[in-house]
Amino acid sequence: MLSLASLLLLAASLVISWLTLKAGVYRRIPYEHYILLSGSIGVGIYAWRQDPSWVTGGPIFIVVLVAGFLVWYVHWGSVFPRSELRIRVGDRFPDFSLPDSDGKTITADDLGGKQSALYLFYRGDW
């Protein structure tokens, strides 16, 4: 019964994580997700210590495997690799052609030779 609770906590963690991302809430460290994952692992270990069998060990193995993957993904898998493009103060910004917030394409030439512009780059696939 406790091993089922461990899996339910894991499922709740995944659902809450999905809902927060769907709502547009992005955090570097999703604390609520980690709290539920830790609770899921704790309940699973407790269940396994009470009844050390494959019936209770299987769910804790799944929970630890999924939790490990999710922690890896949040901290390393979704981060862009270091780029070879290095821009220094005074360098000309490279030419580009990107969609703006209205879906129109904007290029470096559209800026009209302005001295400064604000460029926003989003991290990973969040």
N, C-alpha and C positions, 0 to 999 in steps of 0.2 A: 504494500500500500504506500509506504514512504517512497519507494523508488518511482512510483507513478507520480507522486507529488513533485519529485525532482524533475521529471519530464515536463510536468505542467508548468513549473516555474521557468524552465527553459523556453517553453512555448510562449509564455507570457512575456518573457524578455524579448523574444524575436518579434512578437506582435507590437509591443510598445516601441521598439526600435523602428519598425517599419512605419508605424503611425506617426512618430515624431518626424521622420524623414519626409513622409508624405505631406505633413503639415508645413514643411519648410523650416523646421527647427534643426539647426546644425550646430553641433558642439565638437570641440576637439576631443574631449573625453566624455563619453556618454555615461555619466555616473549611475543613473537609474538602471541602465542596462547592466552595468558591472555589479550592482547590488543584487539584482535578480539572478545573475549568473553565479555569483558567490553563494547565494542562498541555495540555489539549485545544486551546486557541487556539495555544499555542506550537508544538505538533507540526504543526498545520494550516498555520501560517505557514511553518515550515521546509519542509514538503512543497511548498507553493506556490512557494517560492523555488528549490527544486530543479527543479521542472517547472511553470513559470507557464502553466497552461492552465485551461480551464474544468473539467476533470475534477478537478483539485486545488483550484481556486478555489471550486467549488460547495460542497463540504463545509465549508470554512472560513467561507464566507458564512453557512451554516446554523448553525454553531457560534457565531459571533459574534452572530448574531441571537437565538438561544435564550439564550445567556449574558447578553446585554444585557437581555432580558425578565426573566430570573430575578433578576438583580441589582436591577432596577427594582422587581419585585414584593416582594422581601425588605425593601428599604429604604423604599419609598414606597407601593406598591400595597396592602399589607396593614395599613397604619396607619390607625386611625380618624381622621376629620377632627376639627378642633377643635370642641368642643361649646359651645353657647350656655349650657348649664347650668353655672352657677358657684356653688359652695357655699363659704361662708366660715365661719370659726370662729364658733360661736354660732347659725348658721342651723339651722332645722328641716330635717331630711332629707326629701326629697320622698316622697310615698306611692309604694309599689311593690307589685307582685305578681310573684314570680319563683319558679322551681323551685329547691329546695335539692338537695344532693348525693344525697338518697334519692328524688328525683323528686316530693316533696310540694310543694305551693305554699305559700309563705310570704309574708306581707304585712308592712308596717311596723307594723300594729296587733298582730301576733303577738309582737312584741318586748316587749310589756307595759309600755311606758313606761320601759324601762331607760335609764340615763344614757349608756351607751356601747355600741357594737356595732362589729364588724369587718366591713367590706365589701371584697370582692376583685373586681376588674375585670380580665378578661383582655384582653391586647392583640390587636387584629386578629382574624384567623381562624386563628391558630396554635393 
